[in-house]
Amino acid sequence: MMRPTAGQDRNNGGLKELGTAQPDPESLYIPPAIGSMAHPTQPSSFALRGITLFEGLGTASLDRIAADCEWRPLQARQPVFNRCSTGSDVFFLVSGRVRITTYSAGGREVSFRDYGPGEHFGDLAAIDGQARSTDVVTLESSLLASLSRQDFLALLAREPAVALRMMEGLAGLVRRLTDRVMELSTLGVPTRLHMELLRLAREAGVSPEHTALISPVPSHSVLASKISTNREQVTRELGALTRRGLLRKEGRQALLVTDVRALQALIAQES
């Protein structure tokens, strides 16, 4: 029997969590055996080797997870799920990028972070059985593998290394959220923006010359949503940093931090 379509959630009677699917990337799939017309194309466990949560698992374990997963290609700008929806699948990002975000009652966007290949999301609803706490949308064409809540909890029970990695990830999330609450409560907009730029620089990788190329650079409105301010304030502060020589545009999609140490020193002086 075939699995539900890409737009169906297995745990909520068909409530659509996902957008319209595109054809499967051929390199990530194993074609069915000749004459096997009763079975759908089966995804390959090879694609799961890049998922951080599954590092160190053997081929047999990955094969079992791949068989339990539902594989969902999505176009850019498609919702994966919405805040307060009742789905509880856990998603693994095989390729592409997604944004974790939410909206206030007045429509103001608050962005948390962007996820890239190898990361997972949706685990909170799978763990506690509650509604989704954020919105997730694809930023580019993406391939997602997902496990139902039942299969995910069974995976944690039979793979202690995965369970430990999950706990470490949740502890890291609590620490990051604590830092964010402190920043929003005690720091002004310029310092919050400087700290966000420093985070992006470190994620991009700091060179031996203490520079970092942020690419693609988030838009001013996205940066504003991450630090709880407006686009105009972000634009003014980025202009000030550019005039000081700490930032330089590199084409249309990249921003060069010319001296990460100087940016760190500026934050220390302001904090």
Disulfide bonds with the S-S distance in Angstrom:
none
